[in-house]
Amino acid sequence: MTALVISFLISIPIGIKAALKRNTVTDYALMALSLIGISMPTFWFGLMLLYIVAFKLRLFPVSGYGTWRHLFLPALTIGITDAALLARMVRSSMLEVIRQDYIRTARSKGLPERVVINRHALRNALIPIITLLGLRIGWVVGGSVVVEIVFARPGLGRLMVDSILARDYPVVQGVMVVLTTCIILGNLVADILYAVVDPRIKLK
């Protein structure tokens, strides 16, 4: 969940900035960085963080678990690679929203640009991102086995792989039940957030 928070905190400002600066040097630079993030293997980025941040700078532990310091680097690894994809989605969604008539109406009323973007445009632009949220929760919980191995952290993904190799089928079934429950809960949270973000859904 920490990785999801990090990815949203990074991707939303970048996507908004790129959309507002469309077809400028800023837009091209941010989208180039996002393309690098999408193309970058997760395990390689995790190893680079370990080498630079943990081994060279000694800001965080190299491996282990138990405190937020042990959690930060694995969450940052997953969060940044996810943010690269989400930033492009936020940009695309924002470009579609800011062309709508109600955005032009809000600007014509003299509202500050910050209010137009944050209160009117961003809320509707987040709807496709919220849809992706329910799907990403299950992947983050169970699909981060490579990151768990790099940072020597126990997790559901690593447990499932070890159980498959050991043919411990009851454990595999239990992990699948947990992952399925996470995906269902993620979709439920997404449905609730729809009504929070878009008031029109409440009227329906």
N, C-alpha and C positions, 0 to 999 in steps of 0.2 A: 504493500500500500504506500510505503514511503517513496518507492520508485515512481508510482503514478503521480503523487503530489509533485515530485521534482519535475517530471515530464510536463505537467500542466503549467507549473510556474515558469518554465523555460519557454515552452512552445507558444503559449498564448501571447505574451508580449512580442515575441519574434514574428509570429504570423500577422499580428495587427500592424506592426511597423512595416513589414514587407508589403502588405496590402495598401497602406496609406502612401507608401513611397513606390508605387507600382511603376515598373519600367525605368527605375533609376539605378544608380550605382549601389545604393543601399539595398534595394530589392535584390539585385543580382548577387551581391555579396552574401546576403542572408540565405538565399536559396542555394547558393553554391556550398555554404557551410552545411545546410541541411542535407544536401546530396551526399556530401562527404560522410555525414553522420549515418545516413541510411546505408551507404556502401561499406562502412567500417564494421568488421567483425566484432561481435560483443566480447569474445574472449581476448582478442588483441587489445581492445581498448581497456579492458580490465587489467591486463598485464602491464600496460603503460601506466595506468594509475598506480598500480602497486609499486612499480619501479621508481616513478618520479615522486609521487606524493608520500607513499609509505616508506620506501627504502632510502631515497635520496634526501627528501625534506623531513622525513620522520614526523609528519603531522598526524598520521593515523596508524593504527596497528596493521601489520602485514596480513594477518589472518586471525581467525577465532570468532567468538561471538559472546554476547552477554551484555554489552553496553551499546549506546548509540554511536560511539566511535568505531566499533566493529561493523555497525550496520551502514555507516555513511558511504563508504566506497562502493560496496556492492549495489546499494540503491542508486548511487550516482551513475554507475556503469549502465544499469538498465534504464534509468530515467533519461539520460542524455540520448541514448540510441533511440528510445521511443519518442523523445521530443523532436528529433529530426523529422520523423514522419508526421507527427501531429502538427508541427509548424507549417508544413505545406498544406495540410488540410484546413488549418485555421485561415491561412492566407486565401485559399480558394473560396472558402465559405464567406469570408469578409468581403472579398471582391464582388460576390454575388449580392450580398446584402446591401452594401453601400450604394448600389445602383438603383435601389428600390425607391418608389415615390415617397414613402413616408420618411425616408432619410432626407430627401431634398426638402420635404415640408418642414422637418425639424430644423434644418439649417436656415430655411427662409424665415422662420420665426425668430431668428436671432439667438438661438441657443448656442452656448460655447461648444467648440468642436469636441472637447473632452466629454461633455455630457452627451452629445450626439453619438459618439463612438461607444462609450462605456454603458450608457443606459439604454440606448435604442439598437444600435447595430450589433454590439457584442453579444447580447442576450440571444438574439435570433441566430447569430452565426455559430453559437455553441451547440445548437441542436444536433448537427451531424457528429460533433465531437462526443457528445453525451451518448449517442448511439454506440460509438466505438468503445466507450468506457466499460459497458457491460461485458464486452468480449475480451477486453484486455485484462480484466481482473483475473479471469481463469488462467490466462497465459502467464501473467506475472507470478501467480502463486505456484503453478506447476511447471511452467516452461522455462524456468531460469536455471536449469541444471548445470549448464556450462559455467555460469557465474558462480554458482554454489561450489563447484569444483575448484575454480581459480582462487576463490577466497576462503576455501576450506570451511564452508558453512553448512550445517545440516539444514535440509529443507525437503519439501514434498517432492520436488522434481528429482533430486538425488536419491531420495528414498525409493521412489518408484523405479528408477533405473536399476538400483542395486537389487530390488525385489524381483524385477524381471530376470536379471542375470542369475539370481539364486533360485528362480522358479517358485518364489513364495507368493502364490496366487492370492491367498486371502489378504495379504498386505496390499497387493496391486489393486484388488477390488475395493478395499477401504480407501485408498488414495483416490481412485476414480470417483467414489461417492463424494469425497470432500471437494474435489475439483468441480464436479457437476453442481454441487450445492453452491460453491462460490460463483459459478457462472449464472445460476438462477438468481442468486441474491444480487449480483451485479446488474442483471437486466431489470430486476425490481427497483433497484436504486435509480437506474436510468429512467424508468417510467415515472418515478416520483419527481426526479429533477426536471423532466419535461414540463410538468405543471408549474414548477418554481420558476423556470427560465422563461417559458412562454405563457402568459396569462390567458391567451386565447384557448388553450387546452382546457382550462377550468370551466370556461363557458360552454364547452361541448359536453 
